[in-house]
């Protein structure tokens, strides 16, 4: 059972601890930075006027306080006393001399000294827990946020039993080059990985990306080492394909990594790896899908609109891409076969025009053989001194004069 203790920090102390790494806002279940400036401003106004602010909830681990509830408040206070934004939409403040002061449009350093001191010295209650388990952390987060609107993604992440593995994979270079900083901060790669996991490990007729369905999978999923290795290999492959596509046309590369398209292509990236398609070959396939204004087909485009998370839409997109994949690589195979057949015909023709003659009494030397020979070689059987290679047939006179035998 965990133990709970409390401590008090003022805002100045809190900001210094954050700068020194003693406070972490990167707890797995925490939300990303979402507060708009007006909401941050109202919090700062509360510190200037003495209104109460709810406690912060943290876990103390190895000397660091990991914040589970209070991230937005800490961020708002830390940014403000470091002059990162100016206040907006807040009431006036009564100063000690009885005058009313309008703080709107003012950064921290621009405030009167008495207001700066009020903010820096404002005392916050901090609860911290020792010996708390991951399951208890998730339960606490849900209880603390009871009644607060969490997004579907935030609920899924809060409930995920193997979030650490997904977060580790989400650091892959593929996401660094295809996602914005905000998307990474919002943990979009985690949501993508959960859906990729579903496409790889569930029958396609069971896959649905409705919020409840994804949440149910994340709550029960446990990624094995083999599954982790498979996903990582696919991301390596996808990164190589993306690099080729972006050299061809940036629009194609962006379409490739758009969530609906990328997740729909996951089974085919796996298939490409199994069939040993090079990244260049797969990039040509991707370009064939996304090079036109109408992506793949009107039917596919419609399946990416409203209702795209439904199983029926996922299955239909899968069928369409499967047909495109088979058509593209069957045609590619036929083209390769045609090239090979042409090369074989040329080789056969060249071989048909090759004539070999054995030199009975003298080796290959200037004046010792008819003109126009292309090369010579040793006789592996030792019957002849050398074997001459010609692209023409020698006459009987030449054979007699130079003591040559035709070798069939």
N, C-alpha and C positions, 0 to 999 in steps of 0.2 A: 504494500500500500504506500502511496506517495505521501510526502509531508509538504505542507504549505506554510510559507513564512512571508512576512511583508517587510518592506523597506521604503524609505522616502528618498526621492531624488528631486533636485530642482532642475529647471530646464537647462541652465548653463552646464550643470554637471552631466546631465543626460547627453547633451550635444558633444561634450568632450569624450565621454565614454564611447559614443558611436564612432567618433573620429579615430579613437584608439583601438577599435575592434572589440570592445568589451560588450557591446550590444550588437546583436545580429538580427536583421530584419528578413533573413532568408530562410526562416523556418518553412518546412515543406508545405504545410497546410495553409500558410498565410496567403492572403490576397496580394495582387500586384498593386502598384500605386495608382489609385483611382480618383482621389479627391480632387475636385476642381478648385480653383483659386478662391472662389467666394466661400466655399465651405472651410477651406484652410484659414481664411481671414477671420471667419466667425470664431474659430477655435482660439486664435491669437487674441481676439477681442475679449474672450472669456478670461484669458490669463491677465489681461490688463485691468479688468474690472472685478476680478475675484470670483467669477462664477465657477461652480465645481466642474471638474473634468473626471470622467470615469477612470477607475484604476487600470493599470497595465498588467497583463498576465504573461508570465515568462517561465521558461525552464532554465535553471542554472546548471551549466554543464562545462566542466574544465575551465571554470572562471569566466565563462561567457554567458550572457543572458540572451536566450533565444526567445524572441517575442512571438507569442501566439495570438494575442489580442491587443491591439494598440499601435499597429504598424503605421496606419494613416496619421494618427495623432503625432507620433514621434517624428515621422517624416515632415509633417507640416511645421512643427516647432523647430526642428533642426534646420530646415531650409530657410525659415524666416530669419532666425538670428544670424544666419550667414548671408543675408541680403539677397536671397535667390528670387524673391518676388515682393511686390508691393500689395498692400491691403486694398480690398475693394468691398463695396456694399456693406459696410459696417456702420453702426451708430456712432455718434460723437462720444467722447470720454471726458468726464469731469476731472480736472486737474486739482492739485492740492490748494491752489490759490482761488478755486471756485470757478475758473473759466472753463468753457467747453472747448475741447480740442477735436478737430476732425482728422483722424488718422488715415483716411482714404488717400490712396496714391503714394503712401509713404512706406519706404523700406525700413528695416529695423534701425539702421544707423541714422536715419533721418528723424526718428522720434525724439521727443524730449527725454532727458536723462531719467526722470522719474518713471516714465512708462517703460523705458529699456530695463530699468532695475526691477520693475514689477514683473516683467516677462521672465527675465533671467532667474529671479528668485522664486518664481511660482513653484510650489511644492506638489509633486505627483506621488500618489501611492502606487507602489509596485508590489505585486504578489509574485513570488517565484516558487517553483516546485522542485523538489529533489526526489529521485527514485521513481519518476513517472514513466510508464510504459508507452509505447507507440499507440496502442489501442486506447489507453486512457487519454492521451493527447488528442486523438481524433474525437473521442467522446466529449472532452472538455471544449474543443473548438465548436462542435455542433451545439452544445449547451450555451456557450457564450454568445453564439450568433443566432440563437433561437429568436425568430421574429425578424431578423435582418435578412433582406433579400440577397441570397447567394446566387450567382449564375450557375447554370448546369455544369459548366466546367469546374467551377470552384467546389461544388458539391462532390463531383466525381473525384477530384484530387484529394479532397478531405477524407473521402471514404476508401481510397485506393490502398489495398493491403501491401502492394509491392511498388510503391511510389519511388523508393530509392533507386531501384533498377531502371525505371523509366527516366528518372532525372539524370542518371548516369549516361544512358544512351542518348538523351536529348542534347548532350554536349557535343555530339558528333559534328564534324566540320560541315556536313551537308546543311544543317540548320543554320550555321553561322553565315553561310553565303546565300541562303534562300529566304531567311526570315529577318524581319526588322528587329532592332533592339527592343522595341516595345512588344512585339510578338513573343520574343524570347522571355522578356520580363513577365508577360502574361501567361507564360508556360504553354503557348500554343503547341510547341513540339511534343509535349507530353500527351496532349489530346490526339495529335496526329499518330503518335506511336501506339496509343491504345487502339485506335481504329485499324492501323496496320496489323497489329497483333490479331485482331478479330478476323481480318481478311486472310491471314496466314494460317490460323488455327481453328477456324470454324467452317462448317459447310456453308457455301454461299447462300443457300436457301434459308439459313438461320441468322444471317447477318442483318442487323438493323442499327442505324446510328441515331435513333431517338434517344433523348437525354436519359430516360430511365434505363434503356437497354445498355448504353455505354456505361452508365453508373453501376449497373448490376455486374457487368463483366469486370470493371476495375475493382469492385469491392471483393471479388473472388479470385482474381487472376494472380498467378504466381509464375513469373518468367523463369524458365530453366536456363541453364548455361548454354545449352544447344540452341534454344529459341533466341537468346540474347545474341549469340554468334551469328545466327541466320539473319536477324534484323540488321545487325551491324554490317554484314556482308552486302546486304541489299542496299543499305545507305551508301556504302563505298561505291557500289555499282551506279546508283542513282547520281551521285556526285560526279562521277566520270562522264555519265551521259549528259548531265546538265552542262558540264564544261564544254562538251562538243556542241551542244545545241546553242549555247550562248555565242559561240563563234559564228554560227550560221545565221541566227536571227534572235535578238533578245526577246522579241514577242513570243516566239516558240518556247524559249526556255522558261519564261514567266508562266505560260499556260501549263507547261509540264508540271510545275511545282505548285500550281493552284490546288487547294486542298481536295476538292471533289475529284479532279482529274488524277492527281497523284495517288490518292488512296485507291481509286478504281484500277490504276495500273500496277499496284503492288503485286498481285498474283502473276502478272506477266513479266515483271522484273525478276521474280523468282524463277519463272520458266526460262527466261533468257539466260540466267546464270546456269541453270541445269543443262540447257542445250548449248552452252558455251558460245553464246552470241557475244561478240566483242562490243564494248561500249559504243564504238563507231557504228556498228550495224544497228544496235538498238536506238542510237540517236537518229539514224535515218528513218527508222520506224516511227519514232516520236514526231519527227518533222513531218512525216506523211499524215499524221493525225491532226496536227495543229497548224499547218502552214496556211490554210485558207481561213477566211473570215468565219465561215460556218465550220465549227469544230466537229470533225468526224462526219456528222450528218445532222440534219434537222431533228431527227428522232433523238439522237444522243443529246443534243443541245437542250431539248425540252426536258429530258430526264435529269438535267443538272439544275433545273429551276425549282419551283415550289414542290415539296415532297421528295426532294433528292435523298433524304435520309431513310426513306421507307425501303423495306426489303425488296419490294417489287421493282423500284427504280434501280437499286443496287444490282439486282440480278439482270435486269435489262441492259444496263451499261456493260456489265461483264460479258453478256452474250455478244453485244455489238463489238466490243474491243477484241474478243476472241476471234470473231469473224475477220476483223481487220488484220489481226496478227497472222492468222493462218494464210490469208490471201497474200499479205506482204511477203512473208518468208517462203511461201510456196512459189510465188513469182520470182523471188530472189534466187531460190534454189534452181528453178528452171533456167534462169539467165546464167547461173554459174555452170549448170550442166551443158548449156549451149556453148559457153566459152570453152569448157573442157573438151567437148566434142570437136569443136573447131580446131583447138590446139592439137588434139589427137590426130585429126585428119592431116593437118599440116605436118605433124611429126611422122605420120605414116608415109606421107608423100615424100618427105625428105629421106626417110629410111629406104623407100622404094628406089630412090635415085642414088643410093650409095652402093659402090662396088668395091670389093675387097680382093686383093691379089697377093699371093705369097711369092717371095723372092727366094729362088732355089739356091743360087750360087754366089750371090753378092748382096751386101747390105745396102741400106739406103745412104746414098752419097751423091754429090753433084755429078750429073751425067749418067748415073747408074740406073735410072728408071724413066719411063715416059713422062712427058710434061703434064702439067695440070693436076698432079696429085694434091689432095687437100691436107693429108696428114699420114703419119705412119705409126705403127705400134709393134710391140714385141709379140711373138707368137707364144701363147701360153703352153702350147703342146711341144714346142721346140722343133717342129718339122721344118719351118722356114726361118731364114735369118731375120727377116722383117715382114710385116704385112703392110701393104700400101692401101690407102683409101682414096677412091676417086668418085666424083659425081657424074662421070661418064663411063661408058663401057669401052674398054680397050679393044683394038682390032686384033685379029689373029696374028698379023705381022708384028705388032708391038709385043704380043705375048711371046712370040718365038725369039725376036731379037733380044729382048731383055730377060729371057728365061723366067717367065712368070707363069704361075698357075692361078686360074680363077677360083676363088673360094665361094661356094654357094652359101 
